[in-house]
Amino acid sequence: MGAGKRPTLFRHASESWHLTSFQYILAAMRGGWVYIMTNRAYGVLYIGVTTSLPHRTMQHRDETGSEFCRRYNLIRLVYAERHETIIEAIAREKAMKAWKRQWKIELIETINPQWQDLFDTLHLE
């Protein structure tokens, strides 16, 4: 890895995990985010995980994120939660994906009852 570059650990269908064990440990220690994207209030929901929420949200908005998000125009960030490690974030993402839709809606509405786009509240990296 070149000077000044840090390992990335963005996980979605179009990317794979190509990190050495040491790089993986460093990336895992950076923490992670679980987030929910939608196209409108009570619309289609997408749950994802990333180490860089601003970067990943921009990918969805620029239509370079997941195919699912492109297909349904899921560009509105309506929920996000931070975790100490990416491992914890991945476990939470998997659990949330197994939830009933109503539980996901209730979770969103605990912090964002108006379903506003939270993108502008992010501190861009």
N, C-alpha and C positions, 0 to 999 in steps of 0.2 A: 504494500500500500504506500503511495507517495506521501511526501511530507505535506502536512496540512490537511490531509484527507482523513475523515473519521469513518468508521464502518457504518453502513446503513442497515437497517433491519426492517424495512417496510415489507410487510407480508401481504401479498394478494396474489391472485391467480396468475398474473403475467410475470411474476418475479419468483426467483428461487433463493434459497438460503446458500450463499457461497461465501461463507466466513470460516476462518480457522477457528479452532476451539477458543483460543485466547481472544480473538476479535469478537466471537459470539458472547463470551463472558462480559467483555467491556460493553458491548451493545445492550446486553440484558440488564446491566447495572444502571443504564441511563434512564430506565423507567419506560412506561408505555401509557398509551391512551386507548380507551374503548370509546367509540363514538357512534352516533346515529345520524344518518343523512335521510332526507325526504325531499319530495317535490312540492308538498303543500301540507297544511295541517290535516292530520288523519289520512295522509296519502300513503304511498308505498314506503316501506321502511328498509333501510340497509344498515346493518351493524358491522362495523369494522374495527381493526386494531392497528396501531402504528406507534412508532417512537417519536414521530414529529407531526403533531396535529396540524399546525399551519401548512406544512408542506403537503401532507396527504389531502387536506381539504382543498387546497389549490389544484391538486391533480384532478379531483372530482369536478371542480368548477371549470377547469380547462378541458374537460372531457378526455383526459389522459389517465383517469383512474380506472376503476373496474368497468367491465362491459355491462354489467347489470345496472350500474349507476348511469352510464351513458344511455342505455336503452330507455330508462324511465326518467331521465333528466333529474337525477337526485343530486341537487347542488346546495340544498339548505341544510346546514349543520344545526341540529336541534337539541343535541345532548352530547356531553363528553364527561368522562371521568378519568382522573389520573391514577396510575398505579406505580408503586415503587420499582417494579421490574416488569420487563416485557412478558416474562413468563406468567406473572400474575394477571396481566392484562389479557393475554391469550386465554387463560382459564376463564376469566370473567366473560370474555366475548363468546366463548363456546357455551357457557351457561345461559347467557342472555339469548342466544340464537335458539335455544331449546324452549324458551318461555312462550306462553300464549301471547298473542298480539295485544290483548287488553292490558297485560302486565307491562308490556313495553310502552304503551301509551301512558299508563299511569306513572311510570318512571320518568318519561319525558315531562309530563305535566307537573311533577314535583319541583322541577327547577325552571321550567319554561312553559307556563300555562298558555301563553299566547302563540306558541310554536314559532317564535321569531328566529331568524337566522342569526346564529351566534358567531359567525365568522368574524365580524368586525370587533368582537370583544377579545379576539386572540392577539397575543403579542407575537408578531411575525418574527421569525428567526432570520 
